[in-house]
Every structure is written in structure tokens, then in C-alpha cells.
């Protein structure tokens, strides 16, 4: 759980954020596999928060034209965004309110961007 929180906090630094963006696949896969079947609510909140941070990062990579047409800047952004959805779907079934809140904010961010 602490390792996932470290990745969540890394988003506060520009250079470190570049690292977690570059290594998204491995970091997010590690986090989701650690939370799969776990009963630790703090772990699930950490994974939901990490998903939210990535959703915000992917949203910020969008191009918004004056006509409010939203386009992804690259196929990679689309693929990364789509890869968040299965995890968010799993987290949305949790009963912990904090996990649900973080998950719903991440889903809303992705829907707004897409």
C-alpha cells in the first residue's frame, strides 16, 4: 500500500510525473494486481487515487479546440485511457465510500475528456 501511495505522491513533481507517465503500464498493472482480491480498504483507496491521478493526467493531454471538440493528442493517450476502465469498473463495486468517491471522480474525468 505504501508503494502505491509513493506513486500517487510522485504526481506532485513535474520530473517525477514524467517518470510515472512513461512507466504507466508497469506501475498501474502492479497496483491493480496488488489490490485484486485484497480486503485492505486503504490499499483500495490508494489504487483508486492512483487511477484518479492517471485519469487527470490523461485528461490534461487532450487538445481542446475552440469549438469544444476534444481530440486525443495520440493513440497512446486513447489506449492508456481505455486501459483504466477495467480497473475502475472493479473499484466501482466496492462498498468503501472513499474508494467509490475516488473511482467516480476518475470515471467522470475520463467521460468529460472523451
N, C-alpha and C positions, 0 to 999 in steps of 0.2 A: 504494500500500500504506500509506503514511504517513497519508493522508487517512482511510482506513478505521480505522486504529489510533486516530486522534483521536476518531472517533465511538465506538469501543469505550471509550476512557478517559473520555468525557463522561458515561457512566453512573454515574461516581463522585460526581457533583454533582447534588443534587436539582433545582435550577433548570434545569441543562443537560439532565438526563434528561427533563424535561418537554418540552424542545425536540425531542429525538430521538424521543420518543413521538409528538408532534404531526406530525412530518415523516417518519414511518416509511416510507411508501410511496416517496418520492423517494430517501431515504438507502439503503434496502435494495435498491432497483432499481439504483441507481448501483453499489453494492458488488458485487452479483451479476453485473451486466453486465461489470464490470471483471475479475472472476475467470473469466468464461466463456472457456474455451479457453486460459487462461493457464498457463504452465508454472512460474511462480514459486510455490514452496511457501509462502513467507512471506505472500504475498497470500492464498492459500487458507486458511491458518491464521487470518489476520485476519478473513476473511469468516465462517469457522466460529465464531470467537469473537464476532463481532457477532451472528450468528444465536443463539448461546447467550445473550447478554445480552438480546436481544429475547424469547427464549423464557422466561427468568426473569421479565422484566418482565410479559409476558402472564400467566404463571402467578400472579404476585402480584396481578393484578387480578381473580382469581377469588374468588367467595364460597364459603366452605366452611361448610356448616350443621353443627350438632351431630350430625346423623345421617350425616355424612360424604358427603352428597350435594353434588356440586360443580356449581355453576352459573356460567356466564359472566355478568359484570355487564352486558354489552351485546352487540349483534350485531356491533359494531365489533371487539370482542375476539375473537370467533369468526372473523371474516373475516381479521383480522391473523394469528391463529394458523394458519389454513389457508393463508395466503399464504407462510408459512415452509417448508411441506412440500416444494414442488418444489425449492427450493434445497438443503434438507437431503438430499433424495434424490440430487441430483447430487453433493454433497460426500461422501456415503457411499460413493461408488465410488472415491474417492481412495486412493492407496497410502501416503501420508504418515500416520504414526501420530498425530501431534499433531492434524492435521485431522480424522482419524477419531474421535479421542477427544472433541474439542470437539463434533463433529457428533452423536455418540451421546449425549452428555450433554444436548444440546439436544433430541434426539428423546425421550429419557427424561423430560425435564422436561415436554414437551408431552403425552406419553402419560399421565403422572401427573396432569396437570391436566385432561385431557379425559376 
